[in-house]
Amino acid sequence: MRIEEIKNHLINGIIPFWKNMKDEEYGGFYGEMDYNLELFKKADKGCILNSRILWFFTNAYTTLHEEECLAYATHSYEFLKKAFYDKENGGVYWSVTYDGKPQDDMKHTYNQSFAIYALASYYGATQDKEALEMAYSIVDKVETYAKDEIGYLEAFNRFFEPDSNEKLSENGVMATRTMNTLLHLLEAYTELYRVDKNEKTEKNIKWMLDIFADKIYNPKKRRLEVFFDDKMNSLIDLNSYGHDIEASWLVDRAVEILGDRKYIDIITPITTELAAHIHEVAIDDGSVFNECENDKVDTKKVWWVQAEAVLGFMNAYQKDKTKQEYLDSAAGVWDYIKEYVIDTREGSEWINELYKSGEPITTKEIVGPWKCPYHNGRMCFEVIDRGIEF
């Protein structure tokens, strides 16, 4: 029953909304819509948003086989190539103006990751070798400038010279390295390896998995550490519930695509424990809290955390089908999404954030640099593809 509900929501809700965000005049997709559904056609356009839209429409096409979705993906691809990709220095800008001129020209590893991710998916769907070549050109910049003996550095200026990492630092700390960036670089390289089995990519995936197992995962607290200094020391007592439940299935996906027994044995106990811990500490009335800092729980309900919880709990059930409680929780979170997160107003999509009571936080946008069809769209694709009724 819920699979059909989610498929219908994808087809009749999420896809039409994002089609309507297409900028026919200047290219790409509009960059901002506020809670009141006012569309700002001259807002800056973020590359993370554009890359995620490219990934979304590409995967809508591969999941549903609707040619129109591929046309929207190509529209996003052309704008990425024309406006975001720095042909002189390589890599992609953080943002451009509404008409495609560089606005914030920093080169952040997180941002490069989503461009690689989207380009790899687009190549997988179209076999467009230019997209694959662009993905590898960005990988080359990341591997040349961001990688060191410890992991990956994150913030660079237009010329790939080190810069401040304030864009990925939160909670009162300035981090040199973050779990979030490494997680999504792993995701990007996994997708690249799925569509093009390159030996260097395989080696880099294994290296990142080792970092997750040895440096990011905290076995005593059953969580991923979040913010780190340049020596990979954790900077804050923080449990990001959303990232942990997301990583619980996303890192499993990396191991699955890699297909190496050694890493299955190393990673599976970690991802299993991540899901178990979130299931124990973060669920509230069929939804999942945001995070916990210094033993204080942030009780907000964030759209993407709910989407990832559906997948994380479903994935945990698929790994151990004696754990019916995981599947029940996936169903409960989807029911919460239906009741509170999906915005029933005409011309809207998902509410960004809600208070514990379920009331929307009206200062948060419906579309923005981070508010996109990636998490909720991916939830739909994965539920359809996995075919587990719940």
PyMOL commands that set and color helices and strands:
alter all, ss='L'
color gray80, all
select helices_A, chain A and resi 2-19+47-64+67-84+109-126+129-146+166-168+179-195+199-216+241-258+261-281+303-319+324-341+374-386
alter helices_A, ss='H'
color red, helices_A
select strands_A, chain A and resi 45-46+95-96+102-104+107-108+155-156+177-178+217-218+223-224+227-228+238-240+283-284+287-288+291-293+296-298+301-302+353-354
alter strands_A, ss='S'
color yellow, strands_A
deselect
rebuild
show_as cartoon
